[in-house]
Amino acid sequence: MLQADDKGIRRAAEIIQQGGLVGIPTETVYGLAGNALNGSVSRKIFAAKGRPSDNPLIVHIAAEEEARPLVKEFPEPARKLAAAYWPGPLTMVLPKSELVPMETSGGLSTVAVRLPAHPVANRLIRACGCPLAAPSGNLSGRPSPTTARHMLHDMDGRIDAILDGGPCGVGVESTVLALAEQKPRLLRPGGVTLEMLQRVVGAVTVDPAVLHKLADGAQAASPGMKYKHYAPKAKVILVKGTAERYREFVNSKKAPGVGALCFDEDQHLLKVPSVPYGSGNDSAAQARELFDALRELDERQEIQLVYARCPEPEGVGMAVYNRLIRAAGFEVITL
């Protein structure tokens, strides 16, 4: 574990320059970082995560101008969005240049690029002198890490070091927007909401895979689209319904091994072991606390089946819903 001071950042940069992998803090989640321009390093990232190699990696930069060599063009919508939301939790997908290896892009002709807002990530990218491929720093399919401790749990012995920059502020991965086609298309919701995107570029289509399972045989255009993600060891079922109906339903299921992933307001009214993930009236808090709550479920050995309260899929809540429905493997009960 490295401290996120000048000495720690220098050491992390040396490791990455030598082809190694380092866990890094961002404002969204911790990332597993390596040189994005080295195909063999990207293969090492996939191997460390146990991640399918057709799941593209996001390339992180330290300044907007560093995006230009990575893409064939940086169109007007991209410039407007960069002015509005970079640095920040927004990833833009554009046609890639020859500089980006196919291993990094998951075999696609596009590249996903982001300028993170976390000062430690920004300083590290500058110290490395290269863009960093940095997917979330968890084992593939597990909840993403929002602390260095979470990442150490998954990656101990698999990577060279972790920079400890404290807890992440946003708590879910970045918004991913495709700009490689006629109309902007939302591929993954995050801290930059659909409404925020629309204010800058007008109409934005929402990919069906944001709220539903990706069609069999379809190729994932963004991380987090294709495979079951974010899942704890316990089986998760998402439950849609009013607060009263959710509580009645969960209490009717009281039995050994049954638990709940609920809103703060539900917890004292439930008769089963429960883990809250924020207030029902605060989608930003839900996003910030969701992955911590999913990991806490793994520490609750008595819980094998989890009934999860469904958030409203609006604003940042769309990002929370997107993660939960994947954690549940798209198994939903509507009351």
N, C-alpha and C positions, 0 to 999 in steps of 0.2 A: 504494500500500500504506500503510495506517494502522497505527501502533502501538496496542496495546490498553491505552493509558493514558487518563487523564481527557481530555486534549486530543483524542486519536483517537476516543474514544467520543462526545464532544460533536460532532465533525465528522461522524461517521457518522449521528448522530441528526438533524443538520441536513439531510443529504442525504435521509434517509428522510422527514422531515417535508415536504420540498419535492417528494416524489413520486419520488425516485430509488431506486436499488437498491444494496445493500451486501452483500458477502460477510462472513459472521460465523462465529466458532467456536462450536461446541456440544460437549458431551461425546461426541456420537455421530459426526457428520461436520460439515464446513463447510456452512452453509446460504446460500441466495441470498435475502436478506431485503428486504421492502418492506411498506408499510402494508397490513395484511390487510383493512381496512375500505374500501379504495378499489379498485373493480373494474378501473379502467384500469391501476392498478399491478400487479394480478394478471395482467392481459394482458401487461404488459411482462415479468413474470417468465417466463411461458410462452414469449414471443418470444426472450428472452435464452438460455433453455435449449434452444430448439428442441423444446419439449415439447408433446404433444397436449393440447388444452385440456379434455378430459374426464378428465384425470388429476388428482384433487383435491390441493390444497395443505394442508399442516399449519400451523395457526395457533399461534404461540408467545406465551405470556403470562409475566408475572413474578411472579404470586401467584395462589393458587387462586381467590380471590374474583373475579378478572378473567375467569374462565371463565363465570360466571353470566349476564352480559348476552349472551353469544355463543350460548347454547343455550336451548331451550324449557324444559328441566328438567335438574337435576343430581341423578340418582337416588342411592339408597343405595349401590349397588355403586360408583358413581363416587366418592362421598365416601370410602368405605373404601379404594379404590385410591389416591386422592390422598393420603390420610393415610399410606399405606404407601410409595408410590413416587414422589411428587412432592416436591421437584424430582427429575427423573430421566428415563431413556430410555423413557418410556411415553406413548403417544398414545391418547386416548380419543375414539371417534367417537360423537356424540350428535346428536339432532335440532337443527338450527340455528335461531337466531332470525332476524328480518328484518334485523338489524344486519350479518349476514355476506353479502356479495354472492355471487351465483351463480357469478361468475367464480372466486372463491376456493375455492368448494366443488366445482368441476368439474361444475356443473349438478345436483348432488345436493341432497337436502333435509336432509342431515346435514353436520356440520362436524367436522373432526379437530383436537383441541386438545392441546397439550403444554406443560408447565412445565419448561424445560431446567435442568439443574444447573450448567452452565458459568457462572462468575461474570461473565464479559465479556458473554455473551448476556443475562443477567439485568439487568445494569446498563444495557445499551443499550436494552432494552425499556422500562425505567423512564424513561430519558432521552427516548425517543421519545414517550411518553404514549399509545401505541396498541399493540394486538397486532400481531405481525409474521407475515406469511405467509413461510415459509422452507423451500422444498424443498431437497434436496441441491444443492450449488453446482457441478454438473458439466453438461456438455452432455448432453442426453437420450440415454440408452442407454449412456453411458460409466461407468467405475468412479467411485464417489463420492469426493470429495476429503477427505482426513484431515489435510492441511496447507494453509496459505495458498498455498504454491508450486504445489500441485496445482490449486487453484482458479484461480490466475492463469493457468496453462497453458490452461485451458478458457475462461475468461471475460474475458481481457484484451481491452479494447476493446468489450465487450458491456455492462459495468456501470460504476457510478461509482467504487467503491472497494472494498477488502477490508481488514477488520480482522484483523491477524495475532495470533492468540491462542495460537500454538504448536500442536503435534500434538494430535489428539483422543484421548481416553483409551479410549473404548469401541470405536470403529472401524467399526461398522455402524449403520445408521439405527435409529430407535426402534421398539420393539414397538408395533403398532397393534391395539387391541381395540375391536370394535364393541359398544356398549351401547345401541343404538337398537332392540333387539328383545328378545324374551322371555329368551333365554339369551345370555350373553356369548360373542362369537365372535372368535377370533384371526384377524386378517387379514394380519398381517406379524409374524414373530418377530424379537426383538431382545434387548437386554441384560436386560430384564425377561422372564424365561423363562415358559413355559407353567406349569411347576410353581409358580413364584412367584405367578402370577395365581390359580391354583387354591387356594393357601393362603389367599387373601383372600376370594374370591367363590365358591368351590366349583367346580362343573362349568363347564368352558369348552370349547366346540366349536372345532375347528380347520377353518377354511375349506379346501375342497379345493384352492384355488389357492395355498395356502402351499407345498405340496410337488409340485403338478402344474400344468400349463398351464391358464390360465383358458379356459373354454369359449368357442368362437367366438360373437360377438355379445353376450356377457355384459358388464355394465357394471362397471368397477372401483370398488369401495367404498373403496379405500385406494391411496396411492401404492405403486408397485412391484409391482402385481398383474398389470397387463394386458399390458405390452409387454416385449420383450427389454430387459434392464437389465444394467448393471455390466460390459459386455463390453469387453475389449481389442480391438485391431485383429486380432490372431491369432484363428483359429478355435479354440474351446475345446470339448473333449469330456470329460464327466465319467465317471470310471472307478470302478465299485464292485467291491470285492473285498478280500481280505486283503492285508497289506503285501507278503508274498512274491509273491503273484500279480500285484499291481500292478507291482512292480519288474520281474518277468519279462516282463510284457506290454509295458511301456514300452521295456525294453531290446531286445525283439524288433522294435520299430518304428523302431529307430535308422536315421535317414536325414537328408539335408540338409533343414533347415526344421522338423524335429520337436523339440519340447521338452516339459518337464514342469512342472506346478505341483504341488508335493509338500510333504510334511511335512519338518521339519528332519531327522528320522531317515532319510529316504529319500535325501537329496541325494548323499551320498558313494557310494551304491551304484548310482546311475543312470549310464548311458553316453550320455545325451543332455543338452544344455544344460537347466538346471533353475533354478527360482525357488522357494524354500521360503515357506510362509505359516504358520509356527508349528509347535509340537510336536503330534504326534498325540494326546498325553495332556492337552492344554491348550486347550480350545475357546475360552476367553477370549482367549488369545494368537492363535489362528486368526482370531477376529473382528477383533482389533486390527490384524493384519498383512495381512489379505486384500486390501483395496483398494490398499495400497502395493504388494503383490506383483503384482496385475493391472496396475497402471500401470508397474511395472518391466518387465513383459513387452513393453510398447510400446517400451521403450528397447532391447530386445534384437532388433535388426533381423534376426538370423539365425533367429528363431523365427516360423514362420507357422502351425503346428499344435501345439496344447497338449493333452496328456493330463493332466487334473487329478485328483488323489487325492480321493476322496469322503470327507467327514467323517461322523461319526456324527450323525444328525439328532435329537439329544437335548440338552436344556438349551440353552445358548447355541449349541451345534453345530447346532441347527435353523435358527438365523438364518444361519449360515455356509452350510449346505446350500441354503437358500432363495436366497441370492445367487448361489451357484455354478451352480445348475441354470438360473438365468435367464441368467447369463453364457454358458452353453453352449447357449442357445436350446433347452433341454430335450432335448439329445442326450446319451444315457447309454449306456455299455457296461457290462453286468454280467458279470463274469468267473465 
